[in-house]
Amino acid sequence: MSAAGGNITNRNTHYHLDHVFGNSEFVKLGAVVIAQENDKKEMEKTGGDTLVYLRDKKILFSGDVLFTNYHPFLAEGNIEEWVRQLDEIA
């Protein structure tokens, strides 16, 4: 979520309820929600995660790609692709 010049933007990394369930509350505050086209088409399954890197702050928003001190949710995942993405991030 970011606010620039009074505008509120909420960026969804992918469509899982733990990431998007609060969207309606942000919209009530005037937020614009940004998500992948895949998420609009597939409301229960995503075609991939979006990574957002704020270079000047050295912050990475990684959706469900990167977990710290917690095991990942792998029910819909592709282990080989997940490991490849982790290597690419590193």
PDB file with one MODEL, atoms N, CA, C and O in Angstrom:
MODEL        1
ATOM      1  N   MET A   1       0.848  -1.161   0.000  1.00  0.00           N
ATOM      2  CA  MET A   1       0.000   0.000   0.000  1.00  0.00           C
ATOM      3  C   MET A   1       0.895   1.226   0.000  1.00  0.00           C
ATOM      4  O   MET A   1       1.861   1.301   0.759  1.00  0.00           O
ATOM      5  N   SER A   2       0.574   2.172  -0.843  1.00  0.00           N
ATOM      6  CA  SER A   2       1.367   3.397  -0.855  1.00  0.00           C
ATOM      7  C   SER A   2       0.444   4.589  -1.016  1.00  0.00           C
ATOM      8  O   SER A   2      -0.653   4.472  -1.564  1.00  0.00           O
ATOM      9  N   ALA A   3       0.890   5.722  -0.540  1.00  0.00           N
ATOM     10  CA  ALA A   3       0.138   6.964  -0.684  1.00  0.00           C
ATOM     11  C   ALA A   3       1.089   8.011  -1.244  1.00  0.00           C
ATOM     12  O   ALA A   3       2.105   8.341  -0.633  1.00  0.00           O
ATOM     13  N   ALA A   4       0.742   8.522  -2.409  1.00  0.00           N
ATOM     14  CA  ALA A   4       1.582   9.539  -3.047  1.00  0.00           C
ATOM     15  C   ALA A   4       0.676  10.680  -3.492  1.00  0.00           C
ATOM     16  O   ALA A   4      -0.227  10.483  -4.305  1.00  0.00           O
ATOM     17  N   GLY A   5       0.916  11.847  -2.968  1.00  0.00           N
ATOM     18  CA  GLY A   5       0.108  12.991  -3.352  1.00  0.00           C
ATOM     19  C   GLY A   5      -1.357  12.840  -2.976  1.00  0.00           C
ATOM     20  O   GLY A   5      -2.231  13.363  -3.667  1.00  0.00           O
ATOM     21  N   GLY A   6      -1.636  12.127  -1.883  1.00  0.00           N
ATOM     22  CA  GLY A   6      -3.011  11.960  -1.448  1.00  0.00           C
ATOM     23  C   GLY A   6      -3.719  10.778  -2.076  1.00  0.00           C
ATOM     24  O   GLY A   6      -4.827  10.436  -1.663  1.00  0.00           O
ATOM     25  N   ASN A   7      -3.101  10.142  -3.070  1.00  0.00           N
ATOM     26  CA  ASN A   7      -3.697   8.966  -3.706  1.00  0.00           C
ATOM     27  C   ASN A   7      -3.246   7.708  -2.979  1.00  0.00           C
ATOM     28  O   ASN A   7      -2.091   7.601  -2.567  1.00  0.00           O
ATOM     29  N   ILE A   8      -4.159   6.758  -2.825  1.00  0.00           N
ATOM     30  CA  ILE A   8      -3.834   5.506  -2.157  1.00  0.00           C
ATOM     31  C   ILE A   8      -3.857   4.396  -3.201  1.00  0.00           C
ATOM     32  O   ILE A   8      -4.825   4.258  -3.950  1.00  0.00           O
ATOM     33  N   THR A   9      -2.792   3.608  -3.245  1.00  0.00           N
ATOM     34  CA  THR A   9      -2.698   2.489  -4.170  1.00  0.00           C
ATOM     35  C   THR A   9      -2.394   1.232  -3.381  1.00  0.00           C
ATOM     36  O   THR A   9      -1.481   1.219  -2.555  1.00  0.00           O
ATOM     37  N   ASN A  10      -3.151   0.179  -3.627  1.00  0.00           N
ATOM     38  CA  ASN A  10      -2.908  -1.121  -3.002  1.00  0.00           C
ATOM     39  C   ASN A  10      -2.539  -2.100  -4.107  1.00  0.00           C
ATOM     40  O   ASN A  10      -3.337  -2.353  -5.009  1.00  0.00           O
ATOM     41  N   ARG A  11      -1.322  -2.654  -4.037  1.00  0.00           N
ATOM     42  CA  ARG A  11      -0.851  -3.589  -5.058  1.00  0.00           C
ATOM     43  C   ARG A  11      -0.972  -5.008  -4.519  1.00  0.00           C
ATOM     44  O   ARG A  11      -0.379  -5.348  -3.495  1.00  0.00           O
ATOM     45  N   ASN A  12      -1.755  -5.841  -5.227  1.00  0.00           N
ATOM     46  CA  ASN A  12      -1.891  -7.245  -4.849  1.00  0.00           C
ATOM     47  C   ASN A  12      -0.844  -8.064  -5.581  1.00  0.00           C
ATOM     48  O   ASN A  12      -0.716  -7.968  -6.802  1.00  0.00           O
ATOM     49  N   THR A  13      -0.087  -8.878  -4.833  1.00  0.00           N
ATOM     50  CA  THR A  13       0.925  -9.712  -5.467  1.00  0.00           C
ATOM     51  C   THR A  13       0.304 -10.923  -6.150  1.00  0.00           C
ATOM     52  O   THR A  13       0.829 -11.412  -7.150  1.00  0.00           O
ATOM     53  N   HIS A  14      -0.808 -11.406  -5.615  1.00  0.00           N
ATOM     54  CA  HIS A  14      -1.551 -12.521  -6.217  1.00  0.00           C
ATOM     55  C   HIS A  14      -2.859 -12.689  -5.470  1.00  0.00           C
ATOM     56  O   HIS A  14      -3.058 -12.099  -4.408  1.00  0.00           O
ATOM     57  N   TYR A  15      -3.750 -13.496  -6.027  1.00  0.00           N
ATOM     58  CA  TYR A  15      -5.062 -13.654  -5.421  1.00  0.00           C
ATOM     59  C   TYR A  15      -5.115 -14.848  -4.479  1.00  0.00           C
ATOM     60  O   TYR A  15      -5.457 -15.958  -4.888  1.00  0.00           O
ATOM     61  N   HIS A  16      -4.784 -14.618  -3.245  1.00  0.00           N
ATOM     62  CA  HIS A  16      -5.050 -15.514  -2.124  1.00  0.00           C
ATOM     63  C   HIS A  16      -5.707 -14.628  -1.080  1.00  0.00           C
ATOM     64  O   HIS A  16      -5.330 -13.466  -0.930  1.00  0.00           O
ATOM     65  N   LEU A  17      -6.674 -15.156  -0.362  1.00  0.00           N
ATOM     66  CA  LEU A  17      -7.419 -14.318   0.569  1.00  0.00           C
ATOM     67  C   LEU A  17      -6.536 -13.607   1.588  1.00  0.00           C
ATOM     68  O   LEU A  17      -6.853 -12.492   2.002  1.00  0.00           O
ATOM     69  N   ASP A  18      -5.427 -14.235   2.001  1.00  0.00           N
ATOM     70  CA  ASP A  18      -4.569 -13.559   2.972  1.00  0.00           C
ATOM     71  C   ASP A  18      -3.877 -12.337   2.385  1.00  0.00           C
ATOM     72  O   ASP A  18      -3.257 -11.569   3.121  1.00  0.00           O
ATOM     73  N   HIS A  19      -3.973 -12.143   1.068  1.00  0.00           N
ATOM     74  CA  HIS A  19      -3.372 -10.980   0.420  1.00  0.00           C
ATOM     75  C   HIS A  19      -4.403  -9.964  -0.056  1.00  0.00           C
ATOM     76  O   HIS A  19      -4.072  -8.785  -0.176  1.00  0.00           O
ATOM     77  N   VAL A  20      -5.645 -10.375  -0.334  1.00  0.00           N
ATOM     78  CA  VAL A  20      -6.607  -9.475  -0.971  1.00  0.00           C
ATOM     79  C   VAL A  20      -7.890  -9.240  -0.180  1.00  0.00           C
ATOM     80  O   VAL A  20      -8.709  -8.409  -0.574  1.00  0.00           O
ATOM     81  N   PHE A  21      -8.077  -9.947   0.914  1.00  0.00           N
ATOM     82  CA  PHE A  21      -9.368  -9.893   1.597  1.00  0.00           C
ATOM     83  C   PHE A  21      -9.730  -8.497   2.096  1.00  0.00           C
ATOM     84  O   PHE A  21     -10.913  -8.188   2.233  1.00  0.00           O
ATOM     85  N   GLY A  22      -8.741  -7.646   2.371  1.00  0.00           N
ATOM     86  CA  GLY A  22      -9.020  -6.295   2.849  1.00  0.00           C
ATOM     87  C   GLY A  22      -9.194  -5.258   1.756  1.00  0.00           C
ATOM     88  O   GLY A  22      -9.379  -4.078   2.056  1.00  0.00           O
ATOM     89  N   ASN A  23      -9.141  -5.668   0.489  1.00  0.00           N
ATOM     90  CA  ASN A  23      -9.245  -4.703  -0.611  1.00  0.00           C
ATOM     91  C   ASN A  23     -10.476  -3.812  -0.503  1.00  0.00           C
ATOM     92  O   ASN A  23     -10.386  -2.605  -0.726  1.00  0.00           O
ATOM     93  N   SER A  24     -11.619  -4.392  -0.165  1.00  0.00           N
ATOM     94  CA  SER A  24     -12.856  -3.605  -0.131  1.00  0.00           C
ATOM     95  C   SER A  24     -12.774  -2.472   0.895  1.00  0.00           C
ATOM     96  O   SER A  24     -13.336  -1.397   0.683  1.00  0.00           O
ATOM     97  N   GLU A  25     -12.080  -2.712   1.996  1.00  0.00           N
ATOM     98  CA  GLU A  25     -11.932  -1.660   3.004  1.00  0.00           C
ATOM     99  C   GLU A  25     -11.036  -0.533   2.499  1.00  0.00           C
ATOM    100  O   GLU A  25     -11.302   0.641   2.758  1.00  0.00           O
ATOM    101  N   PHE A  26      -9.971  -0.894   1.775  1.00  0.00           N
ATOM    102  CA  PHE A  26      -9.100   0.135   1.207  1.00  0.00           C
ATOM    103  C   PHE A  26      -9.838   0.945   0.139  1.00  0.00           C
ATOM    104  O   PHE A  26      -9.648   2.157   0.037  1.00  0.00           O
ATOM    105  N   VAL A  27     -10.676   0.280  -0.654  1.00  0.00           N
ATOM    106  CA  VAL A  27     -11.447   0.972  -1.684  1.00  0.00           C
ATOM    107  C   VAL A  27     -12.395   1.981  -1.042  1.00  0.00           C
ATOM    108  O   VAL A  27     -12.593   3.072  -1.578  1.00  0.00           O
ATOM    109  N   LYS A  28     -12.980   1.627   0.099  1.00  0.00           N
ATOM    110  CA  LYS A  28     -13.851   2.572   0.811  1.00  0.00           C
ATOM    111  C   LYS A  28     -13.108   3.843   1.192  1.00  0.00           C
ATOM    112  O   LYS A  28     -13.716   4.905   1.322  1.00  0.00           O
ATOM    113  N   LEU A  29     -11.789   3.737   1.373  1.00  0.00           N
ATOM    114  CA  LEU A  29     -10.963   4.898   1.712  1.00  0.00           C
ATOM    115  C   LEU A  29     -10.473   5.646   0.473  1.00  0.00           C
ATOM    116  O   LEU A  29      -9.734   6.625   0.576  1.00  0.00           O
ATOM    117  N   GLY A  30     -10.900   5.162  -0.711  1.00  0.00           N
ATOM    118  CA  GLY A  30     -10.511   5.811  -1.954  1.00  0.00           C
ATOM    119  C   GLY A  30      -9.325   5.181  -2.654  1.00  0.00           C
ATOM    120  O   GLY A  30      -8.775   5.766  -3.587  1.00  0.00           O
ATOM    121  N   ALA A  31      -8.923   3.994  -2.220  1.00  0.00           N
ATOM    122  CA  ALA A  31      -7.750   3.340  -2.812  1.00  0.00           C
ATOM    123  C   ALA A  31      -8.053   2.804  -4.207  1.00  0.00           C
ATOM    124  O   ALA A  31      -9.188   2.457  -4.532  1.00  0.00           O
ATOM    125  N   VAL A  32      -7.012   2.749  -5.010  1.00  0.00           N
ATOM    126  CA  VAL A  32      -7.033   2.061  -6.297  1.00  0.00           C
ATOM    127  C   VAL A  32      -6.293   0.747  -6.086  1.00  0.00           C
ATOM    128  O   VAL A  32      -5.168   0.739  -5.584  1.00  0.00           O
ATOM    129  N   VAL A  33      -6.921  -0.364  -6.467  1.00  0.00           N
ATOM    130  CA  VAL A  33      -6.313  -1.682  -6.302  1.00  0.00           C
ATOM    131  C   VAL A  33      -5.708  -2.100  -7.631  1.00  0.00           C
ATOM    132  O   VAL A  33      -6.375  -2.083  -8.666  1.00  0.00           O
ATOM    133  N   ILE A  34      -4.428  -2.478  -7.589  1.00  0.00           N
ATOM    134  CA  ILE A  34      -3.711  -2.920  -8.786  1.00  0.00           C
ATOM    135  C   ILE A  34      -3.395  -4.398  -8.626  1.00  0.00           C
ATOM    136  O   ILE A  34      -2.863  -4.819  -7.599  1.00  0.00           O
ATOM    137  N   ALA A  35      -3.728  -5.190  -9.657  1.00  0.00           N
ATOM    138  CA  ALA A  35      -3.475  -6.627  -9.626  1.00  0.00           C
ATOM    139  C   ALA A  35      -3.207  -7.110 -11.044  1.00  0.00           C
ATOM    140  O   ALA A  35      -3.419  -6.375 -12.009  1.00  0.00           O
ATOM    141  N   GLN A  36      -2.746  -8.335 -11.165  1.00  0.00           N
ATOM    142  CA  GLN A  36      -2.521  -8.944 -12.471  1.00  0.00           C
ATOM    143  C   GLN A  36      -3.849  -9.209 -13.176  1.00  0.00           C
ATOM    144  O   GLN A  36      -4.868  -9.432 -12.521  1.00  0.00           O
ATOM    145  N   GLU A  37      -3.841  -9.185 -14.504  1.00  0.00           N
ATOM    146  CA  GLU A  37      -5.023  -9.574 -15.276  1.00  0.00           C
ATOM    147  C   GLU A  37      -5.436 -11.002 -14.936  1.00  0.00           C
ATOM    148  O   GLU A  37      -6.625 -11.319 -14.897  1.00  0.00           O
ATOM    149  N   ASN A  38      -4.432 -11.874 -14.686  1.00  0.00           N
ATOM    150  CA  ASN A  38      -4.729 -13.262 -14.316  1.00  0.00           C
ATOM    151  C   ASN A  38      -5.635 -13.325 -13.097  1.00  0.00           C
ATOM    152  O   ASN A  38      -6.511 -14.186 -13.014  1.00  0.00           O
ATOM    153  N   ASP A  39      -5.425 -12.418 -12.154  1.00  0.00           N
ATOM    154  CA  ASP A  39      -6.202 -12.442 -10.914  1.00  0.00           C
ATOM    155  C   ASP A  39      -7.656 -12.074 -11.155  1.00  0.00           C
ATOM    156  O   ASP A  39      -8.544 -12.567 -10.460  1.00  0.00           O
ATOM    157  N   LYS A  40      -7.906 -11.221 -12.124  1.00  0.00           N
ATOM    158  CA  LYS A  40      -9.286 -10.865 -12.452  1.00  0.00           C
ATOM    159  C   LYS A  40     -10.003 -12.038 -13.099  1.00  0.00           C
ATOM    160  O   LYS A  40     -11.198 -12.238 -12.881  1.00  0.00           O
ATOM    161  N   LYS A  41      -9.272 -12.820 -13.899  1.00  0.00           N
ATOM    162  CA  LYS A  41      -9.857 -13.952 -14.612  1.00  0.00           C
ATOM    163  C   LYS A  41     -10.000 -15.179 -13.733  1.00  0.00           C
ATOM    164  O   LYS A  41     -11.002 -15.889 -13.809  1.00  0.00           O
ATOM    165  N   GLU A  42      -9.012 -15.430 -12.906  1.00  0.00           N
ATOM    166  CA  GLU A  42      -8.976 -16.635 -12.082  1.00  0.00           C
ATOM    167  C   GLU A  42      -9.071 -16.247 -10.621  1.00  0.00           C
ATOM    168  O   GLU A  42      -8.051 -16.020  -9.971  1.00  0.00           O
ATOM    169  N   MET A  43     -10.267 -16.170 -10.108  1.00  0.00           N
ATOM    170  CA  MET A  43     -10.460 -15.650  -8.761  1.00  0.00           C
ATOM    171  C   MET A  43      -9.973 -16.583  -7.661  1.00  0.00           C
ATOM    172  O   MET A  43      -9.843 -16.146  -6.517  1.00  0.00           O
ATOM    173  N   GLU A  44      -9.698 -17.859  -7.961  1.00  0.00           N
ATOM    174  CA  GLU A  44      -9.224 -18.769  -6.916  1.00  0.00           C
ATOM    175  C   GLU A  44      -7.841 -19.321  -7.169  1.00  0.00           C
ATOM    176  O   GLU A  44      -7.313 -20.052  -6.331  1.00  0.00           O
ATOM    177  N   LYS A  45      -7.241 -18.997  -8.290  1.00  0.00           N
ATOM    178  CA  LYS A  45      -5.914 -19.531  -8.607  1.00  0.00           C
ATOM    179  C   LYS A  45      -5.173 -18.512  -9.447  1.00  0.00           C
ATOM    180  O   LYS A  45      -5.730 -17.987 -10.411  1.00  0.00           O
ATOM    181  N   THR A  46      -3.928 -18.218  -9.103  1.00  0.00           N
ATOM    182  CA  THR A  46      -3.159 -17.230  -9.852  1.00  0.00           C
ATOM    183  C   THR A  46      -2.248 -17.893 -10.867  1.00  0.00           C
ATOM    184  O   THR A  46      -1.870 -19.057 -10.734  1.00  0.00           O
ATOM    185  N   GLY A  47      -1.910 -17.120 -11.881  1.00  0.00           N
ATOM    186  CA  GLY A  47      -0.971 -17.570 -12.883  1.00  0.00           C
ATOM    187  C   GLY A  47       0.455 -17.208 -12.525  1.00  0.00           C
ATOM    188  O   GLY A  47       1.371 -17.460 -13.308  1.00  0.00           O
ATOM    189  N   GLY A  48       0.656 -16.630 -11.373  1.00  0.00           N
ATOM    190  CA  GLY A  48       1.993 -16.259 -10.942  1.00  0.00           C
ATOM    191  C   GLY A  48       1.946 -15.157  -9.904  1.00  0.00           C
ATOM    192  O   GLY A  48       0.909 -14.525  -9.703  1.00  0.00           O
ATOM    193  N   ASP A  49       3.067 -14.930  -9.247  1.00  0.00           N
ATOM    194  CA  ASP A  49       3.172 -13.877  -8.247  1.00  0.00           C
ATOM    195  C   ASP A  49       3.837 -12.657  -8.859  1.00  0.00           C
ATOM    196  O   ASP A  49       4.640 -12.767  -9.785  1.00  0.00           O
ATOM    197  N   THR A  50       3.496 -11.512  -8.336  1.00  0.00           N
ATOM    198  CA  THR A  50       4.138 -10.265  -8.731  1.00  0.00           C
ATOM    199  C   THR A  50       5.151  -9.888  -7.652  1.00  0.00           C
ATOM    200  O   THR A  50       4.829  -9.885  -6.464  1.00  0.00           O
ATOM    201  N   LEU A  51       6.359  -9.575  -8.068  1.00  0.00           N
ATOM    202  CA  LEU A  51       7.382  -9.089  -7.148  1.00  0.00           C
ATOM    203  C   LEU A  51       7.520  -7.588  -7.348  1.00  0.00           C
ATOM    204  O   LEU A  51       7.595  -7.110  -8.480  1.00  0.00           O
ATOM    205  N   VAL A  52       7.554  -6.840  -6.239  1.00  0.00           N
ATOM    206  CA  VAL A  52       7.736  -5.395  -6.305  1.00  0.00           C
ATOM    207  C   VAL A  52       8.956  -5.050  -5.472  1.00  0.00           C
ATOM    208  O   VAL A  52       9.008  -5.364  -4.283  1.00  0.00           O
ATOM    209  N   TYR A  53       9.949  -4.399  -6.094  1.00  0.00           N
ATOM    210  CA  TYR A  53      11.177  -4.033  -5.406  1.00  0.00           C
ATOM    211  C   TYR A  53      11.294  -2.519  -5.375  1.00  0.00           C
ATOM    212  O   TYR A  53      11.288  -1.867  -6.419  1.00  0.00           O
ATOM    213  N   LEU A  54      11.402  -1.957  -4.169  1.00  0.00           N
ATOM    214  CA  LEU A  54      11.630  -0.528  -4.002  1.00  0.00           C
ATOM    215  C   LEU A  54      13.127  -0.327  -3.832  1.00  0.00           C
ATOM    216  O   LEU A  54      13.664  -0.432  -2.730  1.00  0.00           O
ATOM    217  N   ARG A  55      13.786  -0.038  -4.940  1.00  0.00           N
ATOM    218  CA  ARG A  55      15.243   0.012  -4.985  1.00  0.00           C
ATOM    219  C   ARG A  55      15.825   0.998  -3.981  1.00  0.00           C
ATOM    220  O   ARG A  55      16.798   0.681  -3.297  1.00  0.00           O
ATOM    221  N   ASP A  56      15.239   2.196  -3.885  1.00  0.00           N
ATOM    222  CA  ASP A  56      15.808   3.204  -2.989  1.00  0.00           C
ATOM    223  C   ASP A  56      15.665   2.834  -1.516  1.00  0.00           C
ATOM    224  O   ASP A  56      16.438   3.304  -0.682  1.00  0.00           O
ATOM    225  N   LYS A  57      14.679   1.993  -1.191  1.00  0.00           N
ATOM    226  CA  LYS A  57      14.476   1.569   0.199  1.00  0.00           C
ATOM    227  C   LYS A  57      15.003   0.156   0.456  1.00  0.00           C
ATOM    228  O   LYS A  57      15.031  -0.302   1.598  1.00  0.00           O
ATOM    229  N   LYS A  58      15.421  -0.535  -0.615  1.00  0.00           N
ATOM    230  CA  LYS A  58      15.899  -1.915  -0.525  1.00  0.00           C
ATOM    231  C   LYS A  58      14.855  -2.828   0.134  1.00  0.00           C
ATOM    232  O   LYS A  58      15.167  -3.623   1.020  1.00  0.00           O
ATOM    233  N   ILE A  59      13.598  -2.683  -0.332  1.00  0.00           N
ATOM    234  CA  ILE A  59      12.486  -3.485   0.175  1.00  0.00           C
ATOM    235  C   ILE A  59      11.920  -4.307  -0.972  1.00  0.00           C
ATOM    236  O   ILE A  59      11.677  -3.784  -2.060  1.00  0.00           O
ATOM    237  N   LEU A  60      11.709  -5.608  -0.723  1.00  0.00           N
ATOM    238  CA  LEU A  60      11.118  -6.505  -1.712  1.00  0.00           C
ATOM    239  C   LEU A  60       9.785  -7.014  -1.188  1.00  0.00           C
ATOM    240  O   LEU A  60       9.728  -7.620  -0.118  1.00  0.00           O
ATOM    241  N   PHE A  61       8.710  -6.770  -1.936  1.00  0.00           N
ATOM    242  CA  PHE A  61       7.407  -7.368  -1.659  1.00  0.00           C
ATOM    243  C   PHE A  61       7.321  -8.602  -2.548  1.00  0.00           C
ATOM    244  O   PHE A  61       7.277  -8.490  -3.773  1.00  0.00           O
ATOM    245  N   SER A  62       7.297  -9.777  -1.927  1.00  0.00           N
ATOM    246  CA  SER A  62       7.467 -11.006  -2.701  1.00  0.00           C
ATOM    247  C   SER A  62       6.261 -11.937  -2.705  1.00  0.00           C
ATOM    248  O   SER A  62       6.365 -13.072  -3.170  1.00  0.00           O
ATOM    249  N   GLY A  63       5.130 -11.485  -2.202  1.00  0.00           N
ATOM    250  CA  GLY A  63       3.959 -12.355  -2.201  1.00  0.00           C
ATOM    251  C   GLY A  63       4.263 -13.647  -1.469  1.00  0.00           C
ATOM    252  O   GLY A  63       4.786 -13.628  -0.354  1.00  0.00           O
ATOM    253  N   ASP A  64       3.939 -14.759  -2.088  1.00  0.00           N
ATOM    254  CA  ASP A  64       4.196 -16.061  -1.471  1.00  0.00           C
ATOM    255  C   ASP A  64       5.448 -16.727  -2.035  1.00  0.00           C
ATOM    256  O   ASP A  64       5.596 -17.945  -1.936  1.00  0.00           O
ATOM    257  N   VAL A  65       6.348 -15.942  -2.624  1.00  0.00           N
ATOM    258  CA  VAL A  65       7.576 -16.516  -3.170  1.00  0.00           C
ATOM    259  C   VAL A  65       8.626 -16.699  -2.080  1.00  0.00           C
ATOM    260  O   VAL A  65       9.334 -17.706  -2.069  1.00  0.00           O
ATOM    261  N   LEU A  66       8.733 -15.747  -1.174  1.00  0.00           N
ATOM    262  CA  LEU A  66       9.781 -15.760  -0.159  1.00  0.00           C
ATOM    263  C   LEU A  66       9.168 -15.791   1.242  1.00  0.00           C
ATOM    264  O   LEU A  66       8.299 -14.982   1.568  1.00  0.00           O
ATOM    265  N   PHE A  67       9.625 -16.722   2.053  1.00  0.00           N
ATOM    266  CA  PHE A  67       9.152 -16.857   3.430  1.00  0.00           C
ATOM    267  C   PHE A  67      10.356 -16.791   4.364  1.00  0.00           C
ATOM    268  O   PHE A  67      11.423 -17.310   4.038  1.00  0.00           O
ATOM    269  N   THR A  68      10.194 -16.162   5.511  1.00  0.00           N
ATOM    270  CA  THR A  68      11.254 -16.081   6.508  1.00  0.00           C
ATOM    271  C   THR A  68      10.753 -16.707   7.808  1.00  0.00           C
ATOM    272  O   THR A  68       9.713 -16.315   8.337  1.00  0.00           O
ATOM    273  N   ASN A  69      11.502 -17.678   8.310  1.00  0.00           N
ATOM    274  CA  ASN A  69      11.143 -18.368   9.553  1.00  0.00           C
ATOM    275  C   ASN A  69       9.760 -19.003   9.496  1.00  0.00           C
ATOM    276  O   ASN A  69       9.076 -19.091  10.515  1.00  0.00           O
ATOM    277  N   TYR A  70       9.344 -19.444   8.317  1.00  0.00           N
ATOM    278  CA  TYR A  70       8.042 -20.056   8.138  1.00  0.00           C
ATOM    279  C   TYR A  70       8.083 -20.913   6.878  1.00  0.00           C
ATOM    280  O   TYR A  70       8.780 -20.569   5.923  1.00  0.00           O
ATOM    281  N   HIS A  71       7.368 -21.991   6.861  1.00  0.00           N
ATOM    282  CA  HIS A  71       7.358 -22.839   5.667  1.00  0.00           C
ATOM    283  C   HIS A  71       6.394 -22.268   4.624  1.00  0.00           C
ATOM    284  O   HIS A  71       5.377 -21.680   4.995  1.00  0.00           O
ATOM    285  N   PRO A  72       6.682 -22.423   3.355  1.00  0.00           N
ATOM    286  CA  PRO A  72       5.812 -21.881   2.307  1.00  0.00           C
ATOM    287  C   PRO A  72       4.557 -22.729   2.110  1.00  0.00           C
ATOM    288  O   PRO A  72       4.523 -23.903   2.476  1.00  0.00           O
ATOM    289  N   PHE A  73       3.533 -22.118   1.530  1.00  0.00           N
ATOM    290  CA  PHE A  73       2.313 -22.809   1.127  1.00  0.00           C
ATOM    291  C   PHE A  73       2.584 -23.424  -0.243  1.00  0.00           C
ATOM    292  O   PHE A  73       2.739 -22.701  -1.227  1.00  0.00           O
ATOM    293  N   LEU A  74       2.643 -24.742  -0.312  1.00  0.00           N
ATOM    294  CA  LEU A  74       3.064 -25.408  -1.546  1.00  0.00           C
ATOM    295  C   LEU A  74       1.953 -26.159  -2.270  1.00  0.00           C
ATOM    296  O   LEU A  74       2.225 -26.838  -3.261  1.00  0.00           O
ATOM    297  N   ALA A  75       0.721 -26.058  -1.808  1.00  0.00           N
ATOM    298  CA  ALA A  75      -0.360 -26.840  -2.398  1.00  0.00           C
ATOM    299  C   ALA A  75      -0.561 -26.540  -3.883  1.00  0.00           C
ATOM    300  O   ALA A  75      -0.883 -27.448  -4.649  1.00  0.00           O
ATOM    301  N   GLU A  76      -0.381 -25.301  -4.302  1.00  0.00           N
ATOM    302  CA  GLU A  76      -0.554 -24.933  -5.703  1.00  0.00           C
ATOM    303  C   GLU A  76       0.788 -24.637  -6.376  1.00  0.00           C
ATOM    304  O   GLU A  76       0.828 -24.162  -7.511  1.00  0.00           O
ATOM    305  N   GLY A  77       1.875 -24.919  -5.675  1.00  0.00           N
ATOM    306  CA  GLY A  77       3.174 -24.494  -6.159  1.00  0.00           C
ATOM    307  C   GLY A  77       3.886 -25.502  -7.038  1.00  0.00           C
ATOM    308  O   GLY A  77       3.555 -26.687  -7.070  1.00  0.00           O
ATOM    309  N   ASN A  78       4.869 -24.990  -7.745  1.00  0.00           N
ATOM    310  CA  ASN A  78       5.769 -25.781  -8.570  1.00  0.00           C
ATOM    311  C   ASN A  78       7.139 -25.646  -7.906  1.00  0.00           C
ATOM    312  O   ASN A  78       7.774 -24.595  -7.998  1.00  0.00           O
ATOM    313  N   ILE A  79       7.594 -26.706  -7.240  1.00  0.00           N
ATOM    314  CA  ILE A  79       8.820 -26.637  -6.432  1.00  0.00           C
ATOM    315  C   ILE A  79      10.027 -26.212  -7.266  1.00  0.00           C
ATOM    316  O   ILE A  79      10.799 -25.353  -6.841  1.00  0.00           O
ATOM    317  N   GLU A  80      10.197 -26.803  -8.443  1.00  0.00           N
ATOM    318  CA  GLU A  80      11.364 -26.456  -9.267  1.00  0.00           C
ATOM    319  C   GLU A  80      11.346 -24.985  -9.662  1.00  0.00           C
ATOM    320  O   GLU A  80      12.385 -24.326  -9.626  1.00  0.00           O
ATOM    321  N   GLU A  81      10.182 -24.461 -10.039  1.00  0.00           N
ATOM    322  CA  GLU A  81      10.076 -23.051 -10.422  1.00  0.00           C
ATOM    323  C   GLU A  81      10.285 -22.146  -9.209  1.00  0.00           C
ATOM    324  O   GLU A  81      10.905 -21.088  -9.319  1.00  0.00           O
ATOM    325  N   TRP A  82       9.772 -22.559  -8.066  1.00  0.00           N
ATOM    326  CA  TRP A  82       9.942 -21.776  -6.837  1.00  0.00           C
ATOM    327  C   TRP A  82      11.425 -21.643  -6.493  1.00  0.00           C
ATOM    328  O   TRP A  82      11.894 -20.550  -6.175  1.00  0.00           O
ATOM    329  N   VAL A  83      12.166 -22.758  -6.555  1.00  0.00           N
ATOM    330  CA  VAL A  83      13.608 -22.725  -6.262  1.00  0.00           C
ATOM    331  C   VAL A  83      14.327 -21.852  -7.277  1.00  0.00           C
ATOM    332  O   VAL A  83      15.234 -21.107  -6.905  1.00  0.00           O
ATOM    333  N   ARG A  84      13.945 -21.921  -8.562  1.00  0.00           N
ATOM    334  CA  ARG A  84      14.563 -21.087  -9.605  1.00  0.00           C
ATOM    335  C   ARG A  84      14.326 -19.605  -9.294  1.00  0.00           C
ATOM    336  O   ARG A  84      15.234 -18.788  -9.443  1.00  0.00           O
ATOM    337  N   GLN A  85      13.102 -19.257  -8.860  1.00  0.00           N
ATOM    338  CA  GLN A  85      12.807 -17.863  -8.526  1.00  0.00           C
ATOM    339  C   GLN A  85      13.601 -17.389  -7.319  1.00  0.00           C
ATOM    340  O   GLN A  85      14.074 -16.252  -7.290  1.00  0.00           O
ATOM    341  N   LEU A  86      13.748 -18.257  -6.324  1.00  0.00           N
ATOM    342  CA  LEU A  86      14.560 -17.888  -5.159  1.00  0.00           C
ATOM    343  C   LEU A  86      16.010 -17.628  -5.568  1.00  0.00           C
ATOM    344  O   LEU A  86      16.631 -16.679  -5.089  1.00  0.00           O
ATOM    345  N   ASP A  87      16.546 -18.468  -6.451  1.00  0.00           N
ATOM    346  CA  ASP A  87      17.912 -18.264  -6.940  1.00  0.00           C
ATOM    347  C   ASP A  87      18.018 -16.942  -7.695  1.00  0.00           C
ATOM    348  O   ASP A  87      19.019 -16.235  -7.578  1.00  0.00           O
ATOM    349  N   GLU A  88      16.980 -16.611  -8.473  1.00  0.00           N
ATOM    350  CA  GLU A  88      16.991 -15.360  -9.246  1.00  0.00           C
ATOM    351  C   GLU A  88      16.931 -14.143  -8.328  1.00  0.00           C
ATOM    352  O   GLU A  88      17.592 -13.137  -8.587  1.00  0.00           O
ATOM    353  N   ILE A  89      16.148 -14.227  -7.262  1.00  0.00           N
ATOM    354  CA  ILE A  89      16.057 -13.125  -6.310  1.00  0.00           C
ATOM    355  C   ILE A  89      17.393 -12.908  -5.602  1.00  0.00           C
ATOM    356  O   ILE A  89      17.824 -11.773  -5.397  1.00  0.00           O
ATOM    357  N   ALA A  90      18.040 -14.011  -5.233  1.00  0.00           N
ATOM    358  CA  ALA A  90      19.295 -13.924  -4.501  1.00  0.00           C
ATOM    359  C   ALA A  90      20.348 -13.244  -5.362  1.00  0.00           C
ATOM    360  O   ALA A  90      21.486 -13.071  -4.925  1.00  0.00           O
TER     361      ALA A  90
ENDMDL
END
